[in-house]
Amino acid sequence: MADTTALYALRFPDGSVSLYIDEHYAQDRGIDPSKLVRIEIPREMFINGSVQEVREYVALYLETHQQQAGNA
């Protein structure tokens, strides 16, 4: 069993984050799959964490990687 579970995320300009279980689900909701970021969520957090904890993890991940890309 993998130690992580993938979720797909979209961050909006206001900083809010929407989470999707897969690209097809996002597309069904009118989201362009090319704008999604695949993020590996630690299995323990995925199983036992609250939605808020997962959202905060994803937001921090996106913020960190966006800053790194901006500094590259």
Secondary structure as a PSIPRED ss2 file (coil, helix, strand):
# PSIPRED VFORMAT (PSIPRED V4.0)

   1 M C   1.000  0.000  0.000
   2 A C   1.000  0.000  0.000
   3 D C   1.000  0.000  0.000
   4 T E   0.000  0.000  1.000
   5 T E   0.000  0.000  1.000
   6 A E   0.000  0.000  1.000
   7 L E   0.000  0.000  1.000
   8 Y E   0.000  0.000  1.000
   9 A E   0.000  0.000  1.000
  10 L E   0.000  0.000  1.000
  11 R E   0.000  0.000  1.000
  12 F C   1.000  0.000  0.000
  13 P C   1.000  0.000  0.000
  14 D C   1.000  0.000  0.000
  15 G C   1.000  0.000  0.000
  16 S C   1.000  0.000  0.000
  17 V E   0.000  0.000  1.000
  18 S E   0.000  0.000  1.000
  19 L E   0.000  0.000  1.000
  20 Y E   0.000  0.000  1.000
  21 I C   1.000  0.000  0.000
  22 D C   1.000  0.000  0.000
  23 E H   0.000  1.000  0.000
  24 H H   0.000  1.000  0.000
  25 Y H   0.000  1.000  0.000
  26 A H   0.000  1.000  0.000
  27 Q H   0.000  1.000  0.000
  28 D H   0.000  1.000  0.000
  29 R C   1.000  0.000  0.000
  30 G C   1.000  0.000  0.000
  31 I C   1.000  0.000  0.000
  32 D C   1.000  0.000  0.000
  33 P H   0.000  1.000  0.000
  34 S H   0.000  1.000  0.000
  35 K H   0.000  1.000  0.000
  36 L C   1.000  0.000  0.000
  37 V E   0.000  0.000  1.000
  38 R E   0.000  0.000  1.000
  39 I E   0.000  0.000  1.000
  40 E E   0.000  0.000  1.000
  41 I E   0.000  0.000  1.000
  42 P E   0.000  0.000  1.000
  43 R H   0.000  1.000  0.000
  44 E H   0.000  1.000  0.000
  45 M H   0.000  1.000  0.000
  46 F H   0.000  1.000  0.000
  47 I H   0.000  1.000  0.000
  48 N H   0.000  1.000  0.000
  49 G C   1.000  0.000  0.000
  50 S C   1.000  0.000  0.000
  51 V H   0.000  1.000  0.000
  52 Q H   0.000  1.000  0.000
  53 E H   0.000  1.000  0.000
  54 V H   0.000  1.000  0.000
  55 R H   0.000  1.000  0.000
  56 E H   0.000  1.000  0.000
  57 Y H   0.000  1.000  0.000
  58 V H   0.000  1.000  0.000
  59 A H   0.000  1.000  0.000
  60 L H   0.000  1.000  0.000
  61 Y H   0.000  1.000  0.000
  62 L H   0.000  1.000  0.000
  63 E H   0.000  1.000  0.000
  64 T H   0.000  1.000  0.000
  65 H H   0.000  1.000  0.000
  66 Q H   0.000  1.000  0.000
  67 Q H   0.000  1.000  0.000
  68 Q H   0.000  1.000  0.000
  69 A H   0.000  1.000  0.000
  70 G H   0.000  1.000  0.000
  71 N H   0.000  1.000  0.000
  72 A C   1.000  0.000  0.000
